[in-house]
Amino acid sequence: MRYRMWFILLGFFICQSCTHDFSLREMDAESKAVLFCMPFTGSDTTLIQVARSRLIHRPEAGATSKPTLLFKLNGEEKAVKYTETATGLLPAQSYYVLGRLKEDDRIEMEVSYPDLPLAKAQTVIPKAFPLEKLEVVLTDGNYGWSIQFRVSFTDTAGTEDYYGMRVLKKKKTVYASPEMRDTIQYMPVDLDLEKEPLLSEKTGFDAIFDISKEYYRYLYCWDDSKIEGKSYMLKVGTYYDSGYEDEEQKETIAYKIYLYKLSKEMYTYLQALNRIQNNDLGKYGLAPIRSHYTNVENGIGLLGGCNVYESDWISSPKEKNDN
């Protein structure tokens, strides 16, 4: 079980809510089951979070009842476990299933409360990200050196494919004095997308008013509509951080790159979050309010799979005149 991977993935999906949009008007009449589950490769634990939507206008007699969960992997029912208290791996009051997942695994779930309709959802773990080469290089930027992440891959022809990328930065400081404790900081990287057409293209009012496009929680995702069956090199960047060193301390910089192959459900959900994140005109009443997205039949939430590639830590490249 890998806590870091849970942190990377679940940070994107904190109680946001793939066959249709939903609205408050649609949910006004009755409470519904709420399900969030993002099964992925790279871990032996699948976290499941279940609740029920609450009605503001009237109390519910069965609001404290416990749900019944069914989790099937490739048609075989798996044991669903529960933890009341938080652990180093799981949040409090959450359900989970043990066992590693692999590409093409089919997951089906059902959630039932005594007084609510049966909620259902399904997803499939996608095939692995078709990575061919990964580079972290130093390039000439607008204001000096910059870091560029280059991802070379070949899209599969004849299929709809969905991809994602996230970069984590590690800043490690080692002190010469034994009285000082060494520190390590982890932070997501806000990538420069200006030279990457798969991620930076603007349309409609965004292009007219030159509104920047942002990605929710620094998870950058795209589909294969522009590169169907072709080889491609994705190029995104960030500012150059060479670290620091003197007689008292040494600071080093490294990057870890996560590449995702997303199920259609997961991709569509992320795109909905991005539309909400970037709907500045809607916030001022100049455009429609964007809806969330769900693939949970008779319920709310997401069951979406992904296949994750995690690189080793890659040291920040040095300037050519560095020793």
N, C-alpha and C positions, 0 to 999 in steps of 0.2 A: 504494500500500500504506500502511496506516495503523496504526502501532504502537499508538497510544493506544486505538483500538477493539479491537485484539487484547487489550490489557491489561484493558480493561473486561470483555470477554466471557470470556476464558480464565481470569481470576481465579476464576470460579465453579466451574470444572470440572477441578481439578487431580487427575487420576487417581482420580475417583470412578466408580464404575461405576453397539419399546417395545411388545414384545408380552408379556413375562412377567417376573416377579421371578426372581432367582436367589439361591441360597444356597451356602454352603460345602459342604454335603452334596451338592448337585447337581454341584459341580465336583470332587469328591474323586477320581473315577476317572481323568480324563484332563486334560491341559493343553488350553487353548483360546486362540484368537486374541483379542487385546484391541484394540478400535478406538474411537478418539474423534475425531469430526469434527463441527464445528458451523458449517456453511456459512451465511453471512449476507450481506445486502446492505450496501453501504457500503465494501467493500474489493475489491481486485483479486487477493487471495491467499486461498486456502482452505487452512488448516493441517490436516494429518492426522497423528495420532500413533498408532503401531501398536507392539504388543509381543505377548508371549505370557505367559500365566499360568504361574507356577512351582509345581511340586509340591514340597512340603516333605519328603515321605516317601521320595522316590527321585529320583536324577538322571536327566536326559534326554539322549539321544545327540544329538538335533537342536536343542538349545537355542540354539545360536549361528547357526543358519541364517537367511538373510534372507527376508523375506516378498515375495510378489508381489502388487501392488495393481492393481485395476481400478477406474477412476472414470469413470462415464458421466453426461453432462449431456444431459437430454432424448433419451436413447438413443444419443448420440454419444460415443465414447470420447475422453477427454482425457489428455494427457501428464501423468504423475505424476513430479515432480522430487524430489530428495533433497538435504539439506544435512547434512554430517557435523559441522560446527562451528556454533556459535551466531552469528547475525547480529543487526543492530539490529532485525530484524523477526521472526525465527524462532528457536526454541530449537534446541539441538544435536540431531542424530540424528532429524530430523523430515522428513516428506514434505509436499509442497504442490502445489497446482494453481493455475495463473494464469488470470485471467479474471473479470470482474465478473459477479455473479449478479443476477437480477431476480425479481420475484414470479412464482409458478407454475412456476419452474424445477424439474424433477424430477431428483434426484440418486440414483444407484444405485452401491453400492460392493461390491467383493468383496476379501477378504483371504485369501491361501492361504500356508501353510507346507508344506514337503515331507511332514511327518509329522503334520499336523493336518487336521481336517475343514475344508472350505471355508466361511468365514464370510461372510454376506451381510447387507446392510441397505439401506434406502431412506428417503427423505424428500422433502418438497416445500417450497420456499420460500413462506411464506404471503404473502397480500396485505398491503399497507401498513397501518400503524396508522391507523384512521379518525379522525384528529385534526381537530377543528374549532376549538378555541381553547386556548391555553396561557397561564396567568397565574401570576405570583409576586407575592403581595400580603402586606401587613402586617395582622395581625389581633390582637385582644385575646386573650391567652392566660391560663392560670391564674395565672401569676406575671409578668404584664407582656406586652410585645409578643412575638409569635411570627410566624414565616414560614409561609405556607400556599401549597402548590403545587396549582393547580386545573387539571385536565385534562378538557376537554369533548370528547366523542366520541359517535358513534352506532354501535351494534352492528349488524352485518348480520343480518337475519332469515333463519331457515331453515338456518343453518349453525352448526357448533360452532366457536367462536372462543376463542383463548387469548392473554392479554395479559401484559405485564410493564412495570415501571418501575424506573429507577434514577436517583439524583441524585448528581452529583459537585460538590463544593465546591472553589473555588479561593481561596486566601488569598495575595494579592500584597503584599509589603512593599517600599516604595521608600524608601531612606535619603537624607537630605540630604547627608551626608558622602560625598565621592567615594572615601574609603578603605573604605567599607562596600559589600559587594556585595548588590544587590537579590535577593530570594528569592521563589520561588513554591512553594506547597504545594498538593497535590491530596489530597483525602480523600473517601471515600464518606459519604453522609449517612444517618444512622440516623433514619428517618422515624417520626413520631408517627401511629399508625394508629387512635387511640381513636375518632375521629369518622367513620371510613370503614368502613361495614359490609361492603364487598367484601373487605376485607383483615383485619379485626379480629374477625370473628365467631368465637366459641368454642363447641365442642360437647363432649359427653361429660365425661370427667374434667377436661378443660381448663376447662370452664365451672364445674364443681362446685368445683374447687380454685383457680379464678381464675389459671390458669397462663398466662403471657404467651406469645403466638405470635410467633416470630422467623422471619425469612426469611434463607436462606443467602446470605452475601456481599452483603447489602443489595439483592438483586434481588427486588422485590415483584411477585408474579404472581397472576393471577386468571383465571377463566373467565367465560363469558357466561350461565351458568345462571340468574342472578338478573336479568339485564337484556336478555334475548333480544329483539333487534330494536328496542331502545329507545335514546333519547338519554340520556346520563348525564354528570354532572360528578363526577369523582373528586377528593376533598379529603384531602390528607395534609399534615403540617406538620413543622416543626423549630424549635428555639429561634432567637431573633433575634440575629444577629451584625451589628452596624452597622459593624464595622471600627474603626480607631483612627487618630488623627492628632495630632501635636504638631510642635514645631519640628525634631525630629530624624528623624522617620519618618512615613510615611503607609501605612496598611494598608487595603486594599480587599477586599471580598468579592464573589464572583460564583458563580453556579450554572449548571451544564449539566445538562439533563434528557434522558435516554435513554428512549424509548418503544419497546417491543418487541411485535411480533405473532409469536407462537410457534407452531411446528408442534406437533401433538399429542404427538409423541415428545419434543420438548424440554420441553414443559410437564409431561408426566408424570414425566420424569426430575427436573425441578426440584422437583416436589411430593414425590417420594421423598426427595430430599435434605432438604427441609424437615421431613418426618416424622421423619427420623433426627435432625435438629438439635433438634427439639422433644420428643423421646421421653425426657423426664426420668424418667418412671415406669419405662420399660424399663431405664434405666441402673441402677436400684436393684432390678431383679428383680420389679417390680410390674406389668409389662405385657410383651407380646411384643417381641423385638428386631425392629426394622424392617429390611426388605430393600432393597437397591438395585434399580434398574430398568434393563433393557436391551432394545433392539430389534434387537440383532445376532443373527441366526440362526446357531446353532452356534458362538457366540462370546460375548464380554462387551463392554459399553461402550455407546456412543451414536453414532448418526448422526441429528442433529436440526437442522432449519433455523429461521431466524428473519429477520424483516424489521425493520430498525432505523431509527428516526427519531432524529436528534441535533439538539438545539436549539443556537442560538448561546449564548455566555456571557451570562447575564442578571444585571445588577448587583443586589445586595441592596437592596430598597426602603428608603427613608429614612423616619424618623419625620416626621410632618407639621410639627413645629416645627423640623426640621433645615433648615439653609440649603442 
